Amino acid sequence: MVLPQIVSRAAFTPEKLGKVSLAQGDHLYAGLNCFLPGQEHKAHTHAGQDKIYLILEGSGEAMVNGEAARVNAGDLVLAPAGAVHSLRNTGAVNLVVLVVLGPPPSK
């Protein structure tokens, strides 16, 4: 499966961060998290799932197990299974993030 220009598939909503599913197999899920300025994905965990955030556009702040770091386009964040993690758009422009989870969420 080829998904050209995945950033162009970003979807934003003023109420909460936008989520776009891109692909799902038996062992992986890929999607976009789309943040307007000021939006965040509050701290949470995934039991039994590893998560990768790849920042595609924009900038923000990622937190994994209490350690916060500024993130920019091209940065990658790993949240191992069970780790408390969050992501927030601290910039003045939209933040688009590729999210990969393994194994995929239950349907």
C-alpha positions in Angstrom: 0.0 0.0 0.0 1.3 3.4 -1.0 -0.1 6.6 0.7 1.3 9.6 -1.2 1.4 13.0 0.6 0.0 11.8 3.9 0.2 15.3 5.4 -2.4 16.5 2.9 -4.8 14.0 4.6 -4.6 15.9 7.9 -8.0 16.8 9.4 -8.4 19.5 12.1 -11.3 20.2 14.4 -11.6 23.1 16.8 -13.2 20.9 19.6 -10.3 18.4 19.9 -7.3 17.0 18.1 -8.2 15.4 14.8 -7.4 11.7 14.1 -7.1 10.1 10.7 -6.6 6.4 10.2 -4.1 5.7 7.4 -3.4 1.9 7.5 -3.9 -1.1 9.7 -2.5 -4.6 9.5 -2.5 -7.5 11.9 0.5 -6.1 13.8 0.7 -2.3 13.2 -1.6 0.7 13.0 -0.6 4.0 11.4 -2.6 7.3 11.5 -2.3 11.0 11.9 -2.9 13.1 15.0 -3.7 16.7 13.9 -3.4 19.5 16.4 -4.5 23.1 16.1 -2.4 25.6 18.1 -3.0 24.9 21.9 -4.6 21.5 21.4 -3.1 18.5 23.3 -3.5 14.7 23.6 -3.6 14.5 27.4 -1.3 12.1 29.3 -2.4 8.5 28.9 -0.9 4.9 28.6 -1.3 1.9 26.3 -0.9 -1.4 28.0 0.7 -3.8 25.7 1.2 -1.3 22.8 4.3 0.5 21.8 3.8 3.9 20.2 5.9 6.1 17.9 5.2 9.7 17.1 7.0 11.1 14.0 6.5 14.9 13.8 5.7 15.8 10.2 4.8 19.5 10.5 4.9 22.0 13.2 6.3 21.9 16.7 5.2 21.1 20.2 6.0 19.4 23.5 6.1 15.6 24.1 6.2 14.0 27.5 7.1 10.4 28.2 7.2 9.1 31.8 7.5 12.7 33.1 10.3 13.7 30.8 9.2 16.6 28.6 11.0 17.7 25.4 10.4 20.2 22.6 9.7 18.4 19.3 9.9 19.7 15.7 9.3 18.4 12.3 11.6 15.3 11.7 11.7 14.4 15.4 10.7 10.9 16.6 9.3 10.1 20.0 9.0 6.5 21.4 6.4 5.7 24.1 7.0 2.1 25.1 4.0 0.0 26.3 2.8 1.2 29.7 4.6 4.6 29.6 2.6 7.6 30.4 2.8 10.0 27.4 1.3 13.1 26.0 1.7 15.5 23.1 0.8 19.2 22.9 1.0 21.8 20.2 2.8 24.7 21.7 3.4 26.5 18.4 1.5 29.1 16.4 0.9 26.8 13.4 -0.8 23.4 13.0 1.0 20.2 14.3 0.8 17.0 12.2 2.1 13.8 13.7 2.4 10.3 12.2 1.4 7.8 14.9 2.4 4.2 14.7 1.1 1.6 17.2 1.9 -2.0 17.6 -0.1 -4.1 18.0 -3.0 -2.1 16.5 -5.9 -0.9 18.6 -8.8 -3.3 19.0 -11.6 -2.6 16.5 
